[in-house]
Each structure stands twice: as C-alpha cells, then as structure tokens.
Amino acid sequence: GPALPKRSDPAFVEKHARLMLVLFKPWRHAVDLRTPGQKWSEAYQEFLLICPLQHVYRIENMQLLHECKDSHD
C-alpha cells in the first residue's frame, strides 16, 4: 500500500492527523474522530493530550522511520 504521510511535510499535516486518528483513536462512527467543522490537525492535537502513552510511542516511531529513510536517501 501507499506510504504513511509524514507529519513534518506541511502538505500532509491534515492527512497525517486524519490517519493517526483513524488508527489510534477508538471510534465507531466518523463523528467520533472529530467534531463537525473541526480540522483534523486540531482533533489530533486534542487526542494526543489524552491518548495512551504506548500510542504516542508508536506514532513517534512511525515518524522516526520516515526521518531515518530521509537521511539514508
């Protein structure tokens, strides 16, 4: 499948936030992920304040993999 978007790339901030919420925030309906009219990045920042530390570590590791690949290229 396609690569995960980098959070450090301004063009993909919203896409990254949406994907991280879908992957790590418990939800049953799309409205569980963010409030109507809220930007994905805003909902993601709010989620980071309350999400389990193990999820934060996984998210950080995903970003670290991007950084390692970028430094290798």
URLINCOR-V52514 format. One record per helix or strand of 2 or more residues. SS is the DSSP state (H for helix, E for strand). FROM is the first residue (numbers start at 1). TO is the last residue. If there is no record, write none. Layout:
SS	FROM	TO
SS	FROM	TO
This chain:
H	10	24
H	30	32
H	40	50
H	53	72
